[in-house]
Amino acid sequence: MDIGKFLKGFADIVLVKNIMYNNKVFYKKAGAVLGFIASVLVVGFVFFQITLSPVVEQEIIEAKRVNTLVTGDPEAGKSGFFYFMIYPHQANPSSAYASNLSTSNAYEYATSGDVACTGETPFNTPFDIVVKVGVNVTDGWNTTSNKWDNNYMWCLLTCSNLSIASNTNMSEIEIKNTSSYRWMHYYLNNGGSGYTISEGQKFDVTDVQLWVKRLVS
């Protein structure tokens, strides 16, 4: 199986998109006396902040696509991908994917992009698609709620051979986090049934995208 555009290039290519209405970045400013409530629409989600001090603030909310391969234990390092796996189907993914996985248990895996995976997926055997990623505090920390925010990071995958539509949202399971870095697995399991292929069938994951949101004061 080939992973088409997954991490292609690994040149720390960053595609930054300001979340905007008509290409205009949202700003928020506090009032001079009691402040105000500012609502910001970001990729279909509404975030609210209340400022009661007379301090004037400005925040730019932007979305960024991350095409970086990270290895080892980067802590406060770059956000990016660790590995991609075709993994035996798990009946309880919330438990199974809450820990680090070993590539030795995967049917197929890749730790670099735009390459054929190592291994072979058996036919007529259910499997899940799993991606491990890491996000640093700049990219995934919600400064309003003061916590890691699941809505500030998401992973999209495309595989028409398995009837996975373009840019399908993957489910997220946290592995662990520190004050500076968060490790997660994203997975697709065909609604809980797992995916299967017939004998001799090939499939290509043509695109995997990691997106994060950051608040830049």
C-alpha positions in Angstrom: 0.0 0.0 0.0 1.3 3.5 -0.9 0.7 6.6 1.2 0.3 9.2 -1.5 0.7 12.7 -0.1 1.3 11.6 3.5 4.1 13.9 4.8 5.3 14.5 1.3 8.6 16.2 1.3 9.2 16.5 5.0 10.6 19.9 4.4 8.6 21.4 7.3 6.1 22.7 4.7 3.6 24.7 6.5 0.4 25.8 4.9 -1.1 28.6 6.9 -4.6 29.6 6.5 -6.1 32.5 8.4 -9.6 31.7 9.5 -11.5 34.5 8.0 -14.7 35.9 6.5 -14.0 37.1 3.0 -10.2 36.8 3.6 -10.3 39.2 6.6 -8.7 38.0 9.8 -10.8 38.2 12.9 -9.7 40.5 15.8 -11.0 41.0 19.2 -10.6 44.1 21.3 -11.5 44.6 24.9 -13.7 47.5 26.0 -12.4 50.5 27.9 -14.5 50.0 31.0 -16.3 46.7 31.4 -15.1 44.9 28.3 -17.3 42.8 26.0 -18.0 39.4 24.7 -16.4 38.5 21.4 -17.5 35.6 19.4 -15.2 34.2 16.7 -16.3 31.7 14.2 -13.5 29.2 13.4 -14.0 26.3 11.1 -17.6 25.8 12.1 -17.0 26.2 15.8 -17.8 29.3 17.9 -15.5 30.3 20.7 -16.4 32.9 23.3 -14.1 35.1 25.4 -15.1 37.6 28.1 -12.7 40.5 29.0 -13.5 42.5 32.0 -10.3 44.5 32.3 -9.7 47.8 30.4 -6.7 46.3 28.7 -6.8 46.3 24.9 -5.9 42.9 23.5 -5.6 41.5 20.0 -5.6 37.9 18.9 -5.2 36.3 15.5 -6.7 32.9 15.1 -5.2 30.8 12.3 -5.3 27.3 11.1 -2.1 25.6 10.0 -1.5 22.3 8.1 1.4 20.4 9.5 3.5 18.3 7.1 6.3 17.5 9.5 7.7 14.2 10.5 8.8 14.0 14.1 10.8 11.2 15.7 11.7 10.2 19.2 10.3 12.3 22.1 10.2 15.9 21.0 8.5 17.4 24.1 8.2 21.1 23.2 9.4 20.4 19.7 7.5 20.5 16.4 4.0 19.3 15.8 3.8 16.5 13.3 3.5 12.8 12.4 5.2 9.9 14.1 3.9 6.9 12.2 1.0 5.6 10.0 -0.3 2.0 10.6 -2.7 -0.5 9.2 -3.5 -2.1 12.5 -5.6 -5.2 13.6 -9.2 -4.1 14.3 -9.8 -3.2 17.9 -13.2 -3.6 19.4 -12.4 -1.0 22.1 -10.4 1.7 20.4 -10.7 4.2 23.3 -8.7 1.8 25.4 -6.5 0.1 22.7 -5.3 3.4 21.2 -4.7 5.2 24.5 -1.2 3.7 24.6 1.7 3.7 22.3 1.5 1.1 19.6 4.4 -1.1 18.3 5.0 -1.3 14.6 5.7 -5.0 15.1 2.0 -5.5 15.8 0.8 -3.7 12.7 -0.1 -5.3 9.4 1.6 -2.5 7.6 3.3 0.7 8.7 5.3 3.7 7.6 7.4 6.2 9.4 8.1 8.4 6.4 5.9 9.9 3.7 5.1 9.1 0.1 6.3 5.6 0.3 5.0 2.0 0.3 4.3 0.6 3.7 6.3 -2.1 5.3 4.4 -5.3 5.7 1.2 -6.8 4.2 -2.4 -6.5 5.1 -4.2 -9.9 5.2 -7.4 -10.3 3.1 -10.8 -10.9 4.8 -9.4 -9.7 8.1 -10.7 -6.5 9.7 -8.3 -3.7 10.3 -8.2 -0.1 11.4 -6.2 2.8 10.1 -4.2 4.6 12.8 -1.9 7.7 12.7 0.2 8.9 15.6 0.8 12.6 15.9 2.2 15.1 18.4 1.2 18.7 18.9 3.1 21.3 20.8 1.7 23.9 23.2 1.8 26.7 20.7 -0.5 24.8 18.3 -2.9 22.9 20.5 -3.3 24.8 23.8 -6.5 26.8 24.4 -5.4 29.9 26.2 -9.0 30.7 27.2 -9.8 27.4 28.9 -6.2 26.9 29.8 -6.1 23.3 28.6 -5.4 21.1 25.6 -8.3 21.5 23.2 -9.5 18.7 20.9 -11.1 21.3 18.7 -7.7 22.8 18.1 -6.3 19.8 16.2 -7.7 17.4 13.7 -6.5 14.8 11.2 -8.1 14.1 7.8 -7.6 11.1 5.6 -8.6 10.0 2.1 -8.7 6.5 0.6 -11.2 6.0 -2.2 -10.2 2.2 -2.5 -11.8 1.7 1.0 -14.7 4.1 0.3 -13.2 6.7 2.7 -14.3 10.0 1.3 -11.9 12.9 0.7 -10.8 14.6 3.9 -12.6 12.3 6.3 -12.2 13.3 9.9 -10.4 10.7 12.0 -11.4 10.0 15.6 -8.9 11.1 18.3 -7.6 9.3 21.3 -5.0 11.0 23.6 -2.0 8.9 24.6 -0.5 11.3 27.1 0.3 15.0 27.5 2.7 17.3 29.4 2.6 21.0 29.9 4.4 21.5 26.6 3.4 18.6 24.3 0.5 16.2 23.5 0.6 12.8 21.9 -2.4 11.4 20.1 -3.6 8.6 17.9 -6.1 9.3 15.2 -8.0 6.3 13.8 -10.7 5.2 11.4 -12.4 1.8 11.9 -15.3 1.9 9.5 -17.9 2.7 12.1 -16.7 0.0 14.5 -16.6 -2.9 12.0 -13.1 -2.4 10.7 -12.1 -2.4 7.0 -11.5 -5.5 5.0 -10.0 -6.2 1.6 -10.4 -9.2 -0.8 -7.6 -11.4 -1.9 -5.3 -9.5 -4.2 -6.9 -6.2 -3.5 -4.7 -3.1 -3.2 -5.5 0.2 -1.6 -3.8 3.5 -1.5 -4.2 6.1 1.2 -3.8 9.1 -1.0 -3.8 11.9 1.6 -3.3 12.4 5.3 -3.5 15.9 6.8 -2.8 17.1 10.3 -4.3 20.5 11.1 -3.8 22.6 14.2 -5.2 25.9 15.4 -3.1 28.4 17.2 -3.8 31.7 19.0 -1.2 34.3 18.4 -1.4 37.3 20.7 
